[in-house]
Amino acid sequence: MKPISYGRQSIAQEDIDAVVETLKSEYLTQGPQIKEFEEKFAKYVDTKYAVAVANGTVALHLCAMALDVQPGDKWLTTPITFAASANCIKYCGGEIEFVDIDPETYCIDIDKIEQKLISAPAGTYKGIIPVDFAGYPVDIEKIYAVAKKYDLKIIEDACHAPGGYFIDSKEINQKCGNSRFADLAIFSFHPVKHIATGEGGMVTTNDKELYDKLCLYRTHGITKDENLMDENHGGWYYEMVELGYNYRLSDMQAALGISQLKRAAEGVSQRQKIADSYTKAFSEIEEIQTPVVPKNVSHAYHLYVIQVDDRKGLYEHLREAKIFSQVHYIPVHTMPYYKKQGWKKGDMPVAEAYYKKCLSLPMFPTLSNEEQQYVINKVIEFVSK
Ligand SMILES: *Cc1c(COP(=O)(O)O)cnc(C)c1O
């Protein structure tokens, strides 16, 4: 058996052809593939605008800039996420406060958000960054209702969930990152995620004004738009009107993204099939806690997370069998950087209890039946020892 990692990209011949085609074209960066990728991605997640960027982390930074995060502004996020979800507010000088997770969904606990908002003076908090953890669509409709009441902005970190959705209270299908209940949403195209472009990311929104800001900040704050410029000296002329960055995606990467997108929906159903097999195989085994998925939710399964008491033992047992499971995540508030800001172990009891037991098993569309059975056997072999 070949080594099996927890996640892995799938690159088909058509992907390779698409990139080679772009290499032979006029443009390597800022060419026609970017626009096409943005339009097709927007359609895939059911939103109006999409802005392709260099990675998911800068997507978050651009969101914080577009929503005008100022020094001292306080935003809320979950401790069970990749650090970048929190860091984007720090980039702009703002402050992050963590809110504990829901023990069933592993996403931010919405009741705890509300408790925090009720007990703080009006205007204390400026925004929330919910995460569709592991591919579970966070109940963003409910978060939106709370955020409206307290005048908070929302950036949905949908890195784990392109293709996931939930049925809302009006029976409408809401795709993760569609920005119906958020100001902005973001995605990553890192190879362990659903769609791989090497490095890459996307911001989505339904708001034209935010869209324009994202485009401006993505490319140095430079514009050729007459309406934004003080002067115009001719065809060559541009003005730098804001302090922006070079956060662009290249045309080669966009070509890969377009090609990958064609198989994205199929990839999600494959992931769901794999998840069903795991859940079925472990259903009778008391020592293993499998994900809870309500009927109105279509989980995108970036990760398949189980909880077991001897997590370290299982991790090592699998490693010996060349199965490279992983832990998602070490709670962000216990990172030394955030500890320096006053956070400590014990602050987020549900997240910390979850962290002690969680393990992400191999989950990617090209995982074969044989490989999956091997993983299942090794897991069961360990827990029933
Ligand atoms: C991967 C990831 C990011 C960052 O994306 P990069 O493309 O690696 O910068 C942000 N948030 C979450 C939840 C992620 O999983």
The ligand as a Gaussian input file, in Angstrom:
#p B3LYP/6-31G(d) Opt

LIG

0 1
 C       -6.493000      27.026000       4.020000
 C       -7.230000      27.968000       4.873000
 C       -6.969000      29.348000       4.868000
 C       -5.805000      29.968000       4.172000
 O       -5.698000      29.657000       2.851000
 P       -4.261000      29.729000       2.107000
 O       -4.646000      29.648000       0.674000
 O       -3.459000      28.568000       2.573000
 O       -3.643000      31.029000       2.447000
 C       -7.796000      30.164000       5.634000
 N       -8.794000      29.670000       6.369000
 C       -9.062000      28.348000       6.401000
 C      -10.205000      27.871000       7.243000
 C       -8.285000      27.455000       5.669000
 O       -8.533000      26.152000       5.742000

